[in-house]
Amino acid sequence: MQLAEYIMPSIEQVCKNLWMAKVISKPMMEDILEGKNTNRKRAMALLDLLPSRGPYAFDVFFRSLEENDLFEAAYLLKPEQRKSYEDVAATFTTKPAEKLGSGQEKNKVIHNPEFDELPDTWPSAEALKNCDVRIIQKSDTEQQQLYKASLTPKGQLQYYQMKSDKRGKVLVINNVKFERLTERDGSGKDEESIYGTFRELHFDVKVLNDKTHEEIESILETESKSDFSEYDCFILFVLSHGHKDVVYGTDGYFDEITKQPKNCVQITYLKSKLCTNKSLIGKPKMFFIQACQGNKEDSGLFINPADQESNLNLLQSESSMSQESDIDLSKSPARSDSGTENTSIVNSGQSAEDQTKHIMEYVLPTEAHDAYGPKLPSEAEVFVALATTAGYLSWRNTMWGTWFIRAITFVFAKYAYKYDLNKLMTMVNSLVAKAETIKGKYKQVAEKRDTFTKTLYFFPGLPENSIDHQQTHYNN
């Protein structure tokens, strides 16, 4: 059977996926994996079992094939999706031919379909303006089932909960007018797009304009003590001028004598204040920073000679393009291992008795430790996205805003209904990279990093549009 041949290379992982989704029981999984002596027999046993495992077994099985890059098997189940995988080359490949079955090419190129959906060039001003949030409909069965799965006990270990009527709070600090620095014309468009997009994504949005560095610190101090129990997450947007590791308040400036930024807020402060909030422990905290990280202009690199003739028209003139001050989040202080005592390492000069005592006291957990319950790292569940990379400028159009923010609102509006945050931000990066200034042909690319321990989907439209609202919208 051809389908069995295709799933043979990853049969163990597919079975584990089905077990985690409660499609099959643990004894069933063990019987398949341990009771059969070849992968082919294991695959055949699983396929024989699936028809009796309920109405959702097929969809879960299909998603597992996709997640494990078993696209040829997925083609057999849903032939209509073959074209979306094979249209153009991408960086993903299947397993070698000998593991896929006879007649298959080695290292067959598999297409990454979501990037087909992005426009080939920067969106027009009209497209940016008229971009309503796409919500999940009852006909979106895959998203419906993923939402239901996320609410199960096992699903809660894999996905952040996004089920509250108001998903979270979005705080926007938008500095436009400065005492010593240039005005950030066009940032009002960023503010409008953030407000509209995230309101439609079921967030409470609060906008604060033109705050000094002391006011920003005071605002974050207040937020760190607020009660976010009714929310599933927290999001902070900071739109401002900046410098290395800091964002400027409206009173900020760069001191040419000391060569240091003045009246600014450390990026680490922005993150750390919210990480101390007890009602946000275990919940995702997202920070989007629109500011430069340096003074360098990115001229880009040509991929091949043909690309030298292609330019992206952003419908802007030199007078409508301004550059912001710089900010660098990519070099947060690193903790070195040198000079630091590590009490969990056993001294090789110790006796066996001393080593055993050391392990019992310092390495193995004790009842006293367990009494305090499970703990999370203090800066876990944090996602930071930067408009540009270290040392470079970010770009802002005075008519419709910054590339970074407008790419976020465009991508989130169109694709948040089916992709997780990391995929969305990769798509944002892809879109920003397509932009180019008229004069100088300068480029920009954004950067993201996180300490997430789960996957985040926004699930816009749910649970209101859930196919089984009463059963899926329950409390933990």
Backbone torsions as a table, in degrees:
resi	resn	phi	psi	omega
1	MET	NA	125.2	-173.0
2	GLN	-62.4	-40.4	-179.4
3	LEU	-60.3	-40.5	178.7
4	ALA	-62.5	-39.5	179.5
5	GLU	-63.0	-38.1	-177.5
6	TYR	-71.0	-32.8	-177.0
7	ILE	-92.0	-6.8	-179.5
8	MET	-52.7	-44.0	-175.1
9	PRO	-60.7	-27.4	-176.1
10	SER	-126.1	31.2	-175.1
11	ILE	-60.8	-37.5	-179.2
12	GLU	-64.8	-44.2	-179.0
13	GLN	-68.7	-37.3	178.0
14	VAL	-62.9	-43.3	178.1
15	CYS	-62.3	-41.6	179.4
16	LYS	-63.7	-39.4	177.2
17	ASN	-61.4	-43.4	179.9
18	LEU	-67.8	-35.3	176.9
19	TRP	-67.4	-44.6	178.9
20	MET	-60.8	-32.6	179.6
21	ALA	-87.2	3.1	178.0
22	LYS	64.8	26.2	174.2
23	VAL	-77.9	-38.2	174.3
24	ILE	-125.4	156.9	179.6
25	SER	-85.8	167.4	178.8
26	LYS	-63.8	-43.2	176.0
27	PRO	-59.8	-36.0	177.2
28	MET	-64.1	-43.9	179.0
29	MET	-62.1	-45.1	-179.2
30	GLU	-64.5	-37.5	178.6
31	ASP	-64.0	-39.6	179.4
32	ILE	-68.1	-47.4	-172.3
33	LEU	-80.6	-33.3	-175.9
34	GLU	-99.0	-26.0	-175.6
35	GLY	-86.1	-11.1	-179.7
36	LYS	-114.6	138.0	-172.6
37	ASN	-94.2	-3.2	175.3
38	THR	-133.1	154.7	179.2
39	ASN	-63.7	-32.0	179.1
40	ARG	-65.8	-44.3	178.5
41	LYS	-65.5	-35.5	177.0
42	ARG	-63.3	-45.4	-179.9
43	ALA	-62.9	-42.5	179.4
44	MET	-64.3	-38.8	179.1
45	ALA	-64.4	-40.4	178.4
46	LEU	-64.8	-44.5	-179.4
47	LEU	-64.7	-33.7	176.6
48	ASP	-68.0	-31.7	-176.3
49	LEU	-80.6	-35.5	-170.9
50	LEU	-54.8	-42.6	-177.1
51	PRO	-58.7	-20.1	-178.7
52	SER	-96.7	7.0	-171.5
53	ARG	-101.8	21.4	171.9
54	GLY	98.4	171.1	-173.0
55	PRO	-69.8	-21.2	-176.7
56	TYR	-96.5	-4.1	-176.1
57	ALA	-59.2	-41.3	-177.3
58	PHE	-62.1	-47.3	-177.9
59	ASP	-64.1	-41.1	179.3
60	VAL	-66.2	-41.3	178.1
61	PHE	-61.5	-43.9	-179.7
62	PHE	-62.8	-44.4	178.6
63	ARG	-62.7	-35.6	178.6
64	SER	-65.4	-38.5	176.8
65	LEU	-61.7	-43.4	179.1
66	GLU	-64.2	-44.6	-177.2
67	GLU	-63.9	-27.3	-179.5
68	ASN	-100.6	16.3	177.4
69	ASP	59.8	28.6	176.7
70	LEU	-92.7	62.6	-171.1
71	PHE	-70.0	-32.4	178.8
72	GLU	-63.9	-36.6	175.6
73	ALA	-66.9	-40.2	178.3
74	ALA	-62.3	-36.7	179.0
75	TYR	-58.8	-40.2	-177.7
76	LEU	-65.3	-34.7	-179.1
77	LEU	-79.1	-38.6	-179.5
78	LYS	-132.7	79.8	-176.5
79	PRO	-58.1	-28.3	-177.1
80	GLU	-65.6	-17.1	-179.0
81	GLN	-91.4	-4.7	-177.8
82	ARG	-57.8	-42.1	-175.5
83	LYS	-62.1	-38.3	-178.5
84	SER	-66.3	-24.1	178.3
85	TYR	-85.6	-29.8	-167.4
86	GLU	-106.7	-2.5	-172.5
87	ASP	-55.4	-52.8	-178.5
88	VAL	-135.1	164.7	-177.8
89	ALA	-73.3	147.8	174.5
90	ALA	-142.4	-170.6	-172.3
91	THR	-94.0	4.8	-177.1
92	PHE	-102.7	138.6	179.9
93	THR	-126.5	156.9	175.8
94	THR	-83.4	-177.1	174.8
95	LYS	-68.9	158.5	177.5
96	PRO	-56.1	157.4	-172.7
97	ALA	-60.5	-38.7	-176.6
98	GLU	-64.5	-20.1	178.3
99	LYS	-94.8	-14.6	-179.3
100	LEU	-91.1	-25.4	-176.8
101	GLY	122.7	167.1	-174.8
102	SER	-64.9	146.9	175.3
103	GLY	84.4	-2.0	-178.6
104	GLN	-95.8	141.4	178.7
105	GLU	-73.8	148.8	174.0
106	LYS	-72.2	143.7	174.9
107	ASN	51.0	45.1	178.9
108	LYS	-62.9	131.9	-177.2
109	VAL	-76.6	130.2	179.4
110	ILE	-113.6	135.4	-176.2
111	HIS	-83.3	144.4	175.5
112	ASN	-94.3	101.3	-163.7
113	PRO	-69.0	-29.6	-173.1
114	GLU	-63.8	-27.3	-178.1
115	PHE	-77.2	-14.1	171.2
116	ASP	-62.4	-30.7	-172.1
117	GLU	-77.8	-19.6	177.0
118	LEU	-72.1	146.8	175.5
119	PRO	-64.5	150.9	-178.6
120	ASP	-68.2	-25.5	179.0
121	THR	-129.0	175.8	177.5
122	TRP	-58.9	135.9	-177.9
123	PRO	-59.4	149.6	177.3
124	SER	-69.2	163.8	178.1
125	ALA	-59.6	-35.1	179.4
126	GLU	-67.9	-40.8	179.4
127	ALA	-65.4	-38.4	178.7
128	LEU	-67.1	-36.8	-176.8
129	LYS	-73.1	-40.9	-174.9
130	ASN	-107.0	70.7	-177.6
131	CYS	-129.1	85.4	-180.0
132	ASP	-77.4	151.9	-179.9
133	VAL	-71.5	129.2	175.6
134	ARG	-83.6	120.5	-179.4
135	ILE	-103.2	160.5	-179.7
136	ILE	-72.4	129.3	178.6
137	GLN	-101.7	167.9	178.5
138	LYS	-64.0	-23.6	179.2
139	SER	-79.7	-11.2	179.2
140	ASP	-83.6	77.0	-170.6
141	THR	-63.7	-38.3	-178.4
142	GLU	-64.1	-44.2	179.0
143	GLN	-68.4	-36.2	177.6
144	GLN	-61.8	-45.4	-178.5
145	GLN	-70.1	-35.6	177.7
146	LEU	-64.6	-40.1	177.5
147	TYR	-62.1	-45.7	179.1
148	LYS	-62.0	-41.1	179.7
149	ALA	-64.4	-34.6	-177.7
150	SER	-67.3	-19.0	-178.0
151	LEU	-91.4	-9.5	178.5
152	THR	-74.8	160.8	178.3
153	PRO	-54.3	-43.0	178.5
154	LYS	-70.8	-36.9	179.0
155	GLY	-63.1	-33.3	179.7
156	GLN	-68.1	-17.3	175.5
157	LEU	-83.0	-17.3	-176.3
158	GLN	-108.3	-26.9	-174.5
159	TYR	-127.6	141.8	172.2
160	TYR	-69.1	142.3	179.6
161	GLN	-72.7	125.4	177.8
162	MET	-133.4	72.4	-174.5
163	LYS	-130.6	-7.7	-178.9
164	SER	-68.2	150.8	178.3
165	ASP	-56.1	-40.6	170.8
166	LYS	-110.0	109.0	-173.1
167	ARG	-56.3	-39.5	-176.7
168	GLY	-176.6	-175.3	177.0
169	LYS	-105.8	133.6	172.8
170	VAL	-110.5	118.7	176.3
171	LEU	-106.6	124.2	-179.7
172	VAL	-114.5	120.6	172.9
173	ILE	-107.9	109.5	-174.1
174	ASN	-116.2	104.6	177.7
175	ASN	-95.2	119.0	-177.8
176	VAL	-113.5	-47.5	-176.2
177	LYS	-104.8	127.5	-176.4
178	PHE	-119.4	155.9	180.0
179	GLU	-73.5	-37.2	-175.9
180	ARG	-123.3	-17.4	-177.1
181	LEU	-101.5	166.4	-177.3
182	THR	-68.3	151.0	178.3
183	GLU	-70.4	141.4	-177.1
184	ARG	-94.1	70.6	178.5
185	ASP	-58.6	139.5	178.9
186	GLY	96.5	-15.5	-178.4
187	SER	-68.2	-21.5	175.7
188	GLY	-62.1	-33.2	177.3
189	LYS	-67.3	-38.0	174.7
190	ASP	-59.2	-47.1	-179.3
191	GLU	-57.6	-46.4	-179.6
192	GLU	-62.4	-42.3	-177.2
193	SER	-69.6	-37.8	176.5
194	ILE	-63.4	-47.9	-177.8
195	TYR	-58.6	-49.9	-176.6
196	GLY	-66.4	-45.4	-176.7
197	THR	-65.0	-47.6	-174.7
198	PHE	-77.7	-23.2	170.6
199	ARG	-64.1	-42.1	179.3
200	GLU	-70.7	-22.1	176.4
201	LEU	-86.2	11.4	175.3
202	HIS	77.0	37.1	177.3
203	PHE	-111.7	148.3	164.7
204	ASP	-80.6	128.6	-176.5
205	VAL	-118.9	128.7	177.2
206	LYS	-123.6	128.7	-178.0
207	VAL	-114.1	131.3	176.0
208	LEU	-123.0	131.2	-174.9
209	ASN	-112.1	143.7	168.7
210	ASP	51.1	74.2	-178.7
211	LYS	-113.8	136.7	175.4
212	THR	-70.2	170.7	-178.4
213	HIS	-64.2	-36.2	178.4
214	GLU	-68.8	-37.2	177.8
215	GLU	-66.3	-39.0	177.7
216	ILE	-62.5	-45.0	179.1
217	GLU	-62.6	-39.5	178.6
218	SER	-66.0	-40.5	178.8
219	ILE	-61.4	-45.5	-179.0
220	LEU	-69.1	-32.8	175.8
221	GLU	-62.7	-41.5	177.5
222	THR	-65.3	-44.4	179.5
223	GLU	-62.0	-34.8	-178.4
224	SER	-65.6	-18.9	-180.0
225	LYS	-107.1	1.6	-178.8
226	SER	-76.0	162.0	179.0
227	ASP	-99.7	113.6	-179.7
228	PHE	-108.3	23.1	-175.8
229	SER	-58.6	-32.7	-177.4
230	GLU	-80.7	-7.2	-177.5
231	TYR	-105.0	158.4	176.5
232	ASP	-94.6	-16.1	-177.0
233	CYS	-164.6	176.6	176.8
234	PHE	-137.0	140.0	179.0
235	ILE	-131.0	134.5	175.5
236	LEU	-122.3	126.4	170.2
237	PHE	-108.3	129.5	172.4
238	VAL	-120.6	118.3	179.6
239	LEU	-114.9	110.9	-173.9
240	SER	-165.8	176.9	164.2
241	HIS	-77.0	162.9	-179.7
242	GLY	-160.1	-179.6	176.1
243	HIS	-148.6	-174.9	-175.1
244	LYS	-55.7	117.8	175.9
245	ASP	68.8	9.7	-176.8
246	VAL	-141.0	161.4	166.1
247	VAL	-120.4	143.6	-178.2
248	TYR	-82.5	142.2	162.8
249	GLY	-77.7	175.8	179.9
250	THR	-66.0	-15.6	176.1
251	ASP	-96.0	7.5	-175.3
252	GLY	-77.0	156.8	176.2
253	TYR	-166.9	168.2	177.7
254	PHE	-105.1	121.3	-178.5
255	ASP	-80.1	110.9	-177.0
256	GLU	-70.3	-21.1	179.4
257	ILE	-77.3	-51.7	-179.0
258	THR	-86.9	-11.2	-177.0
259	LYS	58.3	39.0	-179.5
260	GLN	-131.2	145.2	175.2
261	PRO	-73.0	143.5	-179.6
262	LYS	-120.8	152.5	177.4
263	ASN	53.7	57.6	-176.7
264	CYS	-134.6	170.6	-178.8
265	VAL	-120.5	130.2	177.9
266	GLN	-65.9	139.1	177.0
267	ILE	-63.3	-37.3	178.4
268	THR	-60.9	-30.8	177.9
269	TYR	-67.0	-41.8	179.6
270	LEU	-56.2	-45.0	-177.9
271	LYS	-72.6	-48.4	-170.7
272	SER	-64.3	-34.6	-178.1
273	LYS	-62.9	-41.4	-179.4
274	LEU	-76.6	-26.0	179.0
275	CYS	-68.6	-18.5	-179.7
276	THR	-87.1	-7.0	-177.8
277	ASN	-74.0	120.2	-174.4
278	LYS	-65.7	-31.7	-178.8
279	SER	-77.2	-5.1	177.4
280	LEU	-108.1	3.9	178.9
281	ILE	-63.8	128.5	-178.9
282	GLY	82.9	-3.9	180.0
283	LYS	-106.3	147.8	-179.5
284	PRO	-68.3	137.8	177.4
285	LYS	-123.4	118.2	-173.0
286	MET	-115.3	137.2	-177.4
287	PHE	-129.0	122.2	179.3
288	PHE	-116.4	116.2	-173.3
289	ILE	-111.7	111.0	175.8
290	GLN	-98.6	100.4	177.7
291	ALA	-171.1	163.9	178.2
292	CYS	-78.9	162.6	176.2
293	GLN	-120.2	9.3	-179.5
294	GLY	174.1	-172.1	-178.0
295	ASN	-108.2	-0.6	-176.4
296	LYS	-76.9	145.8	176.2
297	GLU	-104.1	129.1	-177.5
298	ASP	-88.2	107.6	-179.5
299	SER	-81.7	-10.2	178.1
300	GLY	78.7	172.5	178.8
301	LEU	-128.3	134.7	178.9
302	PHE	-74.7	132.5	178.4
303	ILE	-75.9	-42.9	176.9
304	ASN	-156.3	165.4	-176.0
305	PRO	-54.0	-35.1	-178.1
306	ALA	-63.0	-30.4	-177.7
307	ASP	-69.1	-18.7	-178.6
308	GLN	-65.7	-20.0	-178.6
309	GLU	-91.0	-9.9	-175.3
310	SER	-98.2	127.4	177.9
311	ASN	-129.4	148.7	179.7
312	LEU	-99.9	120.7	-179.8
313	ASN	-88.2	112.6	179.9
314	LEU	-92.9	8.9	178.9
315	LEU	56.4	46.7	-177.8
316	GLN	-138.9	154.9	176.4
317	SER	-112.3	172.9	-179.1
318	GLU	-60.4	-34.7	-178.0
319	SER	-71.3	-21.9	-178.3
320	SER	-94.8	0.4	-178.9
321	MET	-111.7	124.3	176.9
322	SER	-128.3	154.7	180.0
323	GLN	-111.3	145.8	-176.9
324	GLU	-97.4	166.1	175.3
325	SER	-68.3	170.4	-168.4
326	ASP	-99.6	157.8	177.7
327	ILE	-150.0	142.1	-178.3
328	ASP	-131.7	110.6	177.7
329	LEU	-102.7	-2.6	-170.2
330	SER	-82.7	-6.9	-177.0
331	LYS	-122.2	55.9	176.6
332	SER	-67.4	149.0	-175.6
333	PRO	-53.7	129.7	179.7
334	ALA	-97.7	144.2	178.0
335	ARG	-94.0	119.8	-178.3
336	SER	-85.7	146.8	176.4
337	ASP	-76.3	-23.7	-176.5
338	SER	-70.1	138.8	178.0
339	GLY	78.3	5.1	-179.2
340	THR	-113.6	127.9	179.4
341	GLU	-74.3	130.7	178.1
342	ASN	-111.7	101.7	-173.8
343	THR	-77.1	-2.6	-179.8
344	SER	-92.6	-1.7	179.5
345	ILE	-97.7	128.1	-177.2
346	VAL	-78.5	131.7	176.8
347	ASN	-69.9	124.3	-176.1
348	SER	-67.0	-14.9	179.9
349	GLY	-87.4	-2.9	-179.0
350	GLN	-76.4	155.2	173.4
351	SER	-71.9	165.0	179.4
352	ALA	-61.0	-37.4	-180.0
353	GLU	-66.2	-42.5	179.6
354	ASP	-66.7	-38.6	179.1
355	GLN	-63.4	-42.4	178.9
356	THR	-61.9	-43.3	179.0
357	LYS	-62.6	-40.9	-179.4
358	HIS	-62.4	-45.1	-179.5
359	ILE	-62.3	-43.3	-179.0
360	MET	-63.8	-35.8	-174.8
361	GLU	-85.1	-35.7	-170.0
362	TYR	-115.6	-26.6	-173.5
363	VAL	-99.0	-51.7	-177.3
364	LEU	-77.2	142.9	177.0
365	PRO	-68.1	148.1	179.5
366	THR	-115.0	170.1	178.5
367	GLU	-61.7	-33.6	180.0
368	ALA	-63.3	-40.4	178.1
369	HIS	-66.6	-43.8	-177.2
370	ASP	-64.6	-25.2	-176.1
371	ALA	-62.3	-22.8	-178.7
372	TYR	-85.9	-4.5	177.8
373	GLY	83.4	174.0	-178.6
374	PRO	-66.6	148.1	179.9
375	LYS	-128.0	154.7	174.3
376	LEU	-112.2	151.0	171.8
377	PRO	-56.0	144.6	-172.2
378	SER	-62.8	-27.2	179.9
379	GLU	-114.3	29.0	172.9
380	ALA	-75.4	163.2	176.9
381	GLU	65.8	33.7	179.7
382	VAL	-114.2	134.3	176.4
383	PHE	-125.4	126.1	-179.7
384	VAL	-122.8	127.3	175.9
385	ALA	-121.7	130.1	-177.2
386	LEU	-112.6	143.8	-176.8
387	ALA	-64.8	-27.9	-176.9
388	THR	-152.4	175.5	-177.9
389	THR	-94.3	170.6	-173.8
390	ALA	-56.5	130.0	174.5
391	GLY	90.5	-7.4	-172.0
392	TYR	-112.7	157.9	175.2
393	LEU	-77.2	154.1	165.3
394	SER	-113.4	155.6	-170.1
395	TRP	-113.4	145.6	-177.2
396	ARG	-135.2	128.5	175.9
397	ASN	-92.8	128.6	-174.3
398	THR	-69.3	-14.4	-178.7
399	MET	-93.1	-37.1	-175.7
400	TRP	-132.9	8.1	172.1
401	GLY	104.8	-165.6	-175.5
402	THR	-87.3	152.6	178.2
403	TRP	-59.8	-45.1	-173.6
404	PHE	-62.9	-52.7	-176.6
405	ILE	-67.6	-41.8	-179.3
406	ARG	-68.3	-31.0	175.1
407	ALA	-67.0	-40.1	178.3
408	ILE	-60.7	-50.9	-176.3
409	THR	-68.2	-33.7	178.0
410	PHE	-66.5	-50.4	-177.2
411	VAL	-67.7	-44.2	-179.3
412	PHE	-62.7	-40.8	-179.1
413	ALA	-62.7	-40.1	-173.9
414	LYS	-86.6	-29.5	-168.2
415	TYR	-126.6	-3.8	-178.6
416	ALA	-65.1	-17.8	-179.2
417	TYR	-70.6	-17.7	-176.6
418	LYS	-133.9	-8.9	-179.7
419	TYR	-117.5	153.0	178.1
420	ASP	-81.1	170.9	-173.4
421	LEU	-58.8	-42.9	-178.3
422	ASN	-63.9	-41.0	177.0
423	LYS	-65.8	-40.9	178.8
424	LEU	-58.7	-44.1	-177.8
425	MET	-72.3	-27.6	172.7
426	THR	-66.9	-38.2	176.3
427	MET	-67.5	-37.1	174.5
428	VAL	-58.7	-45.5	179.4
429	ASN	-60.2	-43.2	179.6
430	SER	-61.6	-39.5	-179.3
431	LEU	-71.6	-44.7	178.8
432	VAL	-59.6	-38.8	-178.7
433	ALA	-65.4	-18.4	178.9
434	LYS	-82.9	-15.7	-178.4
435	ALA	-76.6	156.7	-177.7
436	GLU	-159.9	136.6	179.0
437	THR	-73.9	153.5	178.5
438	ILE	-67.5	-51.7	180.0
439	LYS	-92.6	124.6	178.7
440	GLY	92.2	-18.5	-179.1
441	LYS	53.0	43.8	-177.4
442	TYR	-79.8	149.9	-176.5
443	LYS	-116.0	176.9	178.3
444	GLN	-157.7	146.0	172.5
445	VAL	-139.9	139.1	-178.2
446	ALA	-86.8	172.8	-178.4
447	GLU	-139.2	143.9	178.1
448	LYS	-137.1	150.9	174.5
449	ARG	-153.2	153.9	-178.0
450	ASP	-155.5	163.2	172.4
451	THR	-121.5	33.7	179.0
452	PHE	-65.2	145.6	175.1
453	THR	-112.5	-1.0	179.1
454	LYS	-141.8	178.3	177.8
455	THR	-98.5	139.8	-177.3
456	LEU	-114.2	116.7	168.8
457	TYR	-112.5	142.3	-180.0
458	PHE	-82.9	-26.3	179.7
459	PHE	50.1	53.0	178.3
460	PRO	-63.0	136.2	-179.7
461	GLY	95.0	-11.5	178.7
462	LEU	-110.7	147.5	7.7
463	PRO	-86.2	1.3	-175.4
464	GLU	-54.8	-42.7	-178.2
465	ASN	-95.0	15.3	-178.3
466	SER	-64.1	142.9	178.3
467	ILE	-70.6	-13.9	179.9
468	ASP	-145.6	64.0	-171.0
469	HIS	-54.5	-48.0	-173.3
470	GLN	-64.1	-33.8	-177.4
471	GLN	-85.7	-27.5	-174.9
472	THR	-90.3	-23.4	-175.5
473	HIS	-98.6	78.0	179.6
474	TYR	-122.3	162.1	-179.7
475	ASN	-83.8	156.0	177.8
476	ASN	-65.8	NA	NA
